Amino acid sequence: MSILTELISYFDNLPIPVETGVFSDTAPDVYVVITPIANTFGYFADNRPNYDVQEVRISLFSKENYQQIIAQIVGDLLELDFTLTDRRYLGYENDTGYHHVAIDVEKYYGLEE
């Protein structure tokens, strides 16, 4: 399992269009882009990592009121045992008409033997 797989599945059920890295289709009024940030090891014992820590940025772009959407996403991700490390409004893009909100999310995965 990976954080990208879990998050894409989550957004497919909302339904909010989602892509990784960049949105390649014609952009709808609300969409999400997931960008990998880091993939590190965590919690060492006997010189071996115990977890694969995967972190991504979820960028929500919305031409409408984004606050209810963000509240739902944050609540859902916390219920799904994701760790939210940051949430911030990045601004309104005059040239596109989108509000841009970023949520940084990480999850710990056990290492396969």
N, C-alpha and C positions, 0 to 999 in steps of 0.2 A: 504494500500500500504506500501511497505517496500523498503529500499534502495537495499537490496539483490535482490528482485523481479525485480526492475527496471534495475539494472545493468546486471543481467543474461539475461533479455530480450534484452537489448542493445547489448551485446556481441553475442547473438544468431543470431542477424541480420548482423553481420560484415563479415564474419563468423570467429570468433576466438574461439576455444574451451575454455570453462570456467567451473570451479568447485569451490565449496566453501570449504575452509579449506586446502585441499590437492588435488593434481591431481592424481586420482587413476588409470586412464587408461595408456596405453603406450603413453608417451609424444610425441606430434608432434613437428615440428620445432618452432612453435609459439603457446603459450597458456597462459591463464590467471588463476590465483588463487585469489579469493576474500576472505579476512579474516576480520571478524568483529573486530572492535577496541573498540568502545564505544557506549552506548545507554544511553543518558542523557536527562534531562529536560532543557528547555531553556525559557527565557523571562517570568519571573514570574509577576503576578498581583494578588492582593488580596490573597496572600499566595498559589496560584495555578500556576502550570506551564502552559504555553500556547502552547508549542511545544515539540514534541518528536524529539530529535536530534540524528540521527543515523550516525555513522562514520565507514568506512571500509578502508582497504588497498587493493588496486588493485596491484597485483604483475604480471608484464609481464615478461615472459621468452621467449627469442628469440635467435635462432642460426644464424639469419640473421641480417641485418641492422635494428635496432629497432627505429631509430630516426623518420622516417616517420610514423610508427605505433603510437608512443607516441604522436606525433603532432596531428594526427587525433583523437585519444582518448581524449586528453586534449581539443581540440576545440569542439568536439561533446558534451562532458560532460558539458562544460561551456554553450553551447547553450541549453542544457537540464536542466539548472538551478541547477546544482550541485555546491557545494562549494569545491574547491580544496585547501586543507590546506598544502600539501607538495608534492613535486615531486623530486625524487632523483635516481641517478644511484647507485645501490648497489654493482656492480662489475661483473666481468666475472668469471664464475665458471669453473675452469680448468678440474674438474673431469667429468662434464656433457657437456661442450661446450656451455652453455647458458649465455647470458647477462641477468642480473636481474635488472629491473627498477620498482620502487614502486611509486604509486600515492595514497596519502591519500585523501579521498573524504568524505564529509558529506552532509546531506540533512535534512531539517527541515520539519516535518510532523505535521499538526494540530492534537490535541488530540480529540478523539471522545467523545462526551458528553454521 
